[in-house]
Amino acid sequence: PSNFIDLQYMFFFEVSIGVIANMVLLLFHALKFFLEHRPRPTELTIGHLALIHTVMLITVGFIAIDIFGYYALGDDITCKCVIYLYRLMRGLSVCITCMLSVLQAVTLSPRSSCLAKFKQKSLHQSLYCFLFLWSLNMFTTCHFLISTVATPNVTSHSLMFITQSCSLFPISSSLKYIFFSLLGFQNMFFIGLMALSSGYKVVLLCRHERQSQNLHSTSLSLKVSAEKKATRTVLLLMSFFIFMYILDSAIAVTSEMLWNFDQIRHSVQLLVGNGYATVSPLVLIIAERRVITFFRSMCKKYDKFL
């Protein structure tokens, strides 16, 4: 059908833009890390998030190629690895986005705040947080290694097709309840923490703006405009993430309840589920002018070298 073909074009366009934008963001923070050797925790987290989204979009590209019938993923091991890696990256996207929001809240917090003692955190402590989040998500998504199988040639009503080559078979109700409860609690915890930290940042920025308006200073007025921009970026990014997450969860729950494979519904879910991974780097690049300035200066240096 024509609407299915349109969904394919939209999906591959979304993935292409997302991969390019995330690689630009990742390259920027990787170069800053090697050149400056003292990255801020927020910069390291943004670079990590860009890496996760790049892997996530490339992986879902392979899944989509199989769904649309262009290329088969193949055997059990390939199916397990691709589906598990995609689900792992999705879980990490939630956690690292939350971590970024919390770090920004800590950075903005005043010295009198209880969060001020967390400002001077070392690189090693950020790496420990990354290690913990990776371990947590590897555990909460490990049931995909158990339940994902290559689709057999025979028809089975107990299987739910993920792609043309890979399917899920229903695990025992107790295991399913345990893993879905853990995953649901994890996502609700991190999304709730993200919402709280975002609200806290908005309150802080609005308070700073009011204080700056009372003090008629040119330098402070410039700071106010930067704070307004930061507030809009925070609200846009977090609101978009929560909206897309709720929409994606609603489609996923519908699929679970119906326990059948519908190409159009699954394609819409892929389009929605990866929208944040595509939009977030674009928002961060536009909001952070240093990215554009950095690459312009690099291009000028390269032209002079030639």
N, C-alpha and C positions, 0 to 999 in steps of 0.2 A: 504493500500500500504506500501511497505517496507520503502520508504523514509519518510513516516509519522511516522512509528515506530522508525526510527533512530532519528527523530526530538524530539520525546518524551524522548528517553534515554538521548540525549544531553541536553534537557531542565532540566530534573530532576537532572542530574549531575551538571549543572551550578548552580541551586538553592541550592543544598546540599553544594557545595563548598562555595558559597556566604554566606549562613547562618552561617556556621562554622567560616569562616574568619571574618565576621562582629561581631559575638559573642565573638571571641577572642579579637578583637580590643575594643569592648564595655567593656568587663570584665577588660582589662588592664586599661582603663581610669576611670572606676568606682572604681577600687581598689586604683588607684592613688588619686582620689578625696577624698576617705574616709581616706586614710593613710596620705596624705600630706595636705589636707584641703585648699590648695591654687593652684588650677589648673590655668594654663594659658588659655587665651581666645581661642587660637587655639586648645589646648587639649580638652577643653570643647566642642568645635564645632565638632572636629573629633569624639568624643564619641557620640554626638547627631546625627551626620551623620550615624554612625554605627548602632544606634538604629533605625533610619528611614529606613535604607536599610534592616535591619533584619525583621522588620514588613512588609516591602514592598515585600520581597522575600517569606515570609511565606504566605502572602495574595495571591500573584500570584500563589503560589503552589496550594491553594484551587481552584483558578480559572482554573488552568490547569487540575486539577483532574476532574473538571466538563466538560471542553472542550473535554478531551480525553475519556469521558464517564465512568470513574471509580466510580464517586459518584456525585449525584445531590445536588446542593446548596439548592434548595427548594423554599420557598415562597418569596413573594415580599420583606419583611423586610430583609431577609438574603441576597438576591441579591443586594438590595440597599446598605446595610452596607459593604459588601465585595468589590463591585465595587467602591463605594465612597472612602473607606479606601485606596484602591490601588491607585486610581487617586490622592488622597490627598498626599500620601507618594511620588509619582512620582514628584508632584509639589514641595514638600518640598526638595526633593533631589537636584533639580536644584538650589533652593534658598540657601540652606545650603552649597552646594558646592561653590557657588559664595561668600557667607559670609566667608568661609574658605580661599578662594583665596585672598579676600580683606584684611583679618586679617594678612595673611602671608606677603602681600605687606606692610602693616602698620608696622609690626615687622621689616622688612628689611630696611625701609625708614631711611635715615640719619636724624640727629637732625635738620639740616637746612631745611628739607622738611616741607611742610604745613601739611603732614600727621603725623608728629611727635607728635602733641598735642593729637592724638587719641591713643597713645601707652599705657598710664596709664589708661585703662578703667577697671571699677570694674566688679565683677561677676554679680551684679544686672543689669548693662547695657547690658550685653550679654543676660541675661534672658529676658529683655525687647525686644531685637531684635528677639529672638526666638518666643516670644508671638506675636509680630507683624507679623512675617512670617507665623505662624500657622493660625492666623486670616485671613490674606490675602488669603492663599490657601484654607481655609475652605469656603471662599466666592466664589472664582473663580471656584471651582469644585462642588459647591452645585447643579448645574443643573443635575448632575448624580443622585442625590437623587430624582429628579423629573422625569427624563426620563427612569430610569432603572426599569424594571418590570420583574416578573417571566414569562417565556415563556408560553403562553396559549397552550392548546391542539389543538386548531384550527390553521390552516395556515393563516398567514397574511403577505402580501407583503409590508406593511408599516413598519414592524419591522425589525431591524437589529440584528441578533443573536450575542451575545458576547460569551456565553457558551451554553451548551445544555439546561440549565435551565433558563438563564437570557438573556434578550434582551433589546435593546434601541428602544423606539418609538420616531418618529420625533416630536420635540417641534416646536412651532411657529417660523417662519423665523426671526422675530424681536428679540425674546429671544435668538435664536441660534446665531444670528449675534453679539449680545451684549456679550454673554459669551465667544464665540470663539475669539472675538476681545480682550477682557480683558485678556484671557489666553495667546493669541499670543503676546500681548504687554508685559505682565509680563515675559514670557519666553525669548523674544528677549532682554528685558532690562537687565535681570540677566545674560544671556549668553554674552551680549555685555560688561557688567561690569566685568564679569569673564575674558573675553579675554583681556580687557584693563589692569586689575590688573596683569594678567599673563605676559603680555608684559612688564609692568613696572618692575616686579620682575626680568625678564630675563635681562633687561637693567641694573638694579642695580647690579646684580650678575656679569655680564660681566665687568662692570666698576670696581667693587671691585677686580676682578681677574687681570685686567690690572694694577691697583695700587699695588697689592701685588707682581706682577712679577717685577715691578720696584724696590721694596724693597726686596732684597734677604734675607729673614728671614725664618728660619725653622718653627717657629710658624705660620707665615703667609702662608707658603706653605701648611701646614696642613689645614688651614682655606680655602685656595683656593680649595683644593680637596673636602672639604665638600660643598663648594659653587657650584662646578661643579655637584656634586651629587644632590644637591637641585634643580639646574637648570634642569637637566635631568628629575627628578621626576615631577617637575611642568609642563614641556612641555609634558611629556608622559601622565600624568593624565588629564590635560585640553584638550589636542588634542584628546585623546581617547573619552572623554566625548562629545565634540562637534561633532566628527565624528559619534558616535553612536546615538546622539540626532537627527542629520540631517537624518540619515538613517531610524531611527524609525519614524520620522515625515513624511518622504516620503511614507512609507508603510501605515501609518495611514491615510494620505490624500487620497491615492489610495482607501482604504477601504471605506472612507466617500463618495468619488465620485461614486464608484460602488454600494454602499449601499447593499452589500450582504455579506454573511458569507462563507468564504473559510477556511477550517481547516488548510491546509498547510500554507497559507499566514498568518493566525492569529498565528500559532505556531512559524513561523519565526519572526513575530513582537514581540512576547513574548520573544523569545531568544535574539533578538537584544536589545529590550527595557530594559532588566534586565542585560545586559552585564556589564554596568558600575557599578552597585551595587555589582557585583561579583568581578570585577577586582580591583576596587579602594581600598578595604581593604587589598588585597594582595600586591598592590604597596606600600601602607602606612606601612604595617608590614615589608616588605623587606627594605624599605628606612629608617625606624625608628628602629635601632638596639636595642633600649631600650626595645622594646616589647619582643623580644626574650630573652634578658638578664634578664629582670624582671621575666619572667616565669621560666627561668632556676634557678634563685636564689630562687624562691618560691618552686620549686621542690626539691632543695637541703635542704632547711629548713624543708620541709615535710619529706624527707628521714631521716634527723637527729632526727626529732620528733618521728618517728617510731622506 
